[in-house]
């Protein structure tokens, strides 16, 4: 209900919902129903009853496996995060020592586009969490360790040491800025043509590298 303070169920192990043991992996209809509902509405406005109706799962079964609506949301986000990471985490890990930060960034942009085009609902949900209230975001983020962000921060430090990025900028700010750009790539690359989208993504990297001022 809108306006009710966000709460989580006490004495429920939400961390058990994450990873290979995620129970949502066994319920594809529930996963699809959850993605559909949370993609349309913010967390507090999403209807658990509608999700259950579409998936055919009973409320008692959902509470047993997921604890509550928040547990279902966490399990769904875990699947989405792992899917997203699978697109560009290996790429970044393999190319950390290439010495071409902006070339690798273009590859990361391409992988992000591929993830976005593979399932726009998942991409939308992966960034929608930033639109939720602060208390809810903090509860969600507490369950996820963004290893890809740590690796990217490390890569930025290396790029600064090699002279590819100006050291006048704090590396944490650069990492956060690029993370925000990646999260909003769908708002920048809006063309329906995949090649056009990739061209725009490459132009975004060029702007990050060279700026927009006339030289």
C-alpha positions in Angstrom: 0.0 0.0 0.0 1.3 3.4 -1.0 2.7 5.4 1.9 3.3 2.4 4.2 6.9 2.4 5.5 9.1 -0.2 3.8 9.5 -3.4 6.0 11.2 -6.7 5.7 10.2 -10.0 7.3 12.2 -10.7 10.5 13.9 -14.0 11.0 13.9 -14.8 7.3 17.2 -15.6 5.6 16.9 -13.5 2.4 20.5 -14.2 1.5 19.5 -17.8 0.8 17.5 -16.6 -2.1 20.6 -15.5 -4.0 23.0 -17.5 -6.2 22.7 -21.1 -7.5 20.1 -21.9 -4.8 17.8 -19.1 -5.9 14.3 -20.8 -5.7 12.9 -18.5 -8.4 15.0 -20.5 -11.0 12.6 -23.4 -10.4 9.5 -21.3 -11.1 9.8 -19.7 -14.6 6.1 -18.6 -14.6 6.6 -16.8 -11.4 9.8 -15.1 -12.7 8.0 -14.0 -15.8 5.0 -12.6 -13.9 7.4 -10.8 -11.4 9.4 -9.2 -14.3 6.2 -8.1 -16.0 4.7 -6.5 -12.8 7.9 -4.9 -11.5 8.8 -3.6 -15.0 5.5 -1.7 -15.1 5.3 -0.4 -11.5 7.5 0.8 -8.7 8.0 -1.7 -5.9 5.4 -0.2 -3.5 2.8 0.0 -6.3 3.4 -3.5 -7.7 0.7 -6.0 -6.9 1.7 -9.3 -5.4 -1.8 -10.6 -5.9 -1.5 -9.9 -9.7 1.9 -11.7 -9.8 0.4 -14.7 -8.0 -2.6 -14.8 -10.2 -0.5 -14.7 -13.4 1.9 -17.3 -12.1 -0.6 -19.7 -10.6 1.4 -19.8 -7.3 -0.4 -19.7 -3.9 0.4 -16.9 -1.4 1.3 -19.5 1.2 3.8 -21.2 -1.2 5.4 -17.8 -2.1 5.8 -16.9 1.6 7.3 -20.3 2.2 9.9 -20.0 -0.5 10.5 -16.2 -0.6 9.4 -14.8 2.7 7.4 -11.9 1.2 7.2 -9.5 -1.7 10.6 -8.2 -0.9 12.1 -11.7 -1.1 10.5 -12.3 -4.5 12.0 -8.9 -5.7 15.4 -9.8 -4.4 15.3 -13.3 -6.1 14.2 -11.6 -9.3 17.0 -9.0 -9.2 19.6 -11.6 -8.4 18.7 -13.4 -11.7 18.8 -10.1 -13.6 22.1 -9.0 -12.1 23.7 -12.3 -12.9 22.4 -12.1 -16.4 23.7 -8.6 -16.9 27.1 -9.4 -15.4 27.4 -12.4 -17.7 27.4 -10.0 -20.7 30.4 -7.8 -19.7 32.1 -9.0 -16.6 34.2 -11.6 -18.5 35.0 -9.0 -21.1 36.4 -6.6 -18.5 38.2 -9.3 -16.6 40.0 -10.4 -19.8 40.9 -7.0 -21.0 42.2 -5.4 -17.9 45.8 -5.4 -19.1 45.3 -4.4 -22.7 46.3 -0.8 -22.1 43.3 0.4 -24.2 40.8 1.7 -21.7 38.5 3.5 -24.2 38.6 0.6 -26.7 37.5 -1.8 -23.9 34.8 0.7 -22.8 33.4 0.5 -26.3 33.2 -3.3 -26.0 31.5 -2.9 -22.7 29.0 -0.5 -24.3 28.4 -3.1 -27.0 27.8 -5.8 -24.4 25.4 -3.6 -22.5 23.5 -3.0 -25.7 23.3 -6.7 -26.3 21.9 -7.2 -22.8 19.4 -4.4 -23.4 18.2 -5.8 -26.7 18.1 -9.4 -25.4 15.4 -8.4 -22.9 14.5 -4.8 -22.5 12.4 -5.6 -19.4 15.5 -7.0 -17.6 17.5 -3.9 -18.6 14.7 -1.6 -17.5 14.5 -3.4 -14.1 18.3 -3.4 -13.6 18.2 0.4 -13.6 14.6 1.0 -12.2 15.8 0.3 -8.7 17.6 3.7 -8.8 14.1 5.3 -9.0 13.0 3.7 -5.8 13.1 5.5 -2.4 16.5 5.6 -0.6 15.5 3.1 2.2 14.4 0.5 -0.3 17.5 0.9 -2.5 19.8 0.5 0.5 18.0 -2.7 1.5 18.4 -4.1 -2.0 22.1 -3.0 -2.4 23.0 -4.6 0.9 22.5 -8.0 -0.7 24.5 -7.4 -3.8 28.3 -7.1 -4.1 29.0 -5.2 -7.3 32.3 -7.0 -8.2 32.1 -5.6 -11.7 32.1 -2.1 -10.4 35.2 -2.9 -8.2 37.0 -4.3 -11.3 36.0 -1.3 -13.3 37.3 1.0 -10.6 40.6 -0.9 -10.7 40.7 -0.6 -14.4 40.2 3.2 -14.2 43.1 3.4 -11.7 45.3 1.6 -14.2 44.2 3.9 -17.0 45.1 6.9 -14.9 48.5 5.4 -14.1 49.1 4.8 -17.8 48.1 8.4 -18.7 44.9 7.5 -20.5 42.6 9.3 -18.0 43.5 12.7 -16.5 44.4 12.3 -12.8 42.7 15.6 -12.0 39.5 13.6 -11.8 38.8 11.4 -8.7 38.7 7.7 -10.0 35.6 7.0 -7.9 33.8 9.9 -9.7 34.9 8.6 -13.1 33.7 5.1 -12.3 30.4 6.4 -11.0 29.9 8.6 -14.0 30.5 5.8 -16.4 28.2 3.5 -14.4 25.4 6.1 -14.8 26.0 6.4 -18.5 25.9 2.6 -18.9 22.7 2.4 -16.9 21.0 5.0 -19.1 22.4 3.8 -22.4 18.8 3.1 -23.6 18.0 6.8 -23.3 21.0 7.7 -25.5 20.9 5.0 -28.1 17.2 5.2 -29.0 17.3 4.1 -32.6 15.6 0.8 -33.3 18.4 -0.2 -35.6 21.1 -2.2 -33.7 23.9 -0.8 -35.9 22.7 2.8 -35.2 22.6 2.1 -31.5 26.1 0.7 -31.5 27.3 3.8 -33.5 25.7 6.1 -30.9 27.3 4.1 -28.0 30.7 4.5 -29.7 30.1 8.2 -30.0 29.2 8.3 -26.3 32.6 6.8 -25.5 34.3 9.3 -27.9 32.6 12.2 -25.9 33.8 10.7 -22.6 37.3 10.4 -24.1 37.6 13.8 -25.9 34.8 15.9 -24.6 32.5 18.1 -26.7 34.5 21.3 -26.8 36.0 22.3 -30.2 39.7 21.7 -30.2 
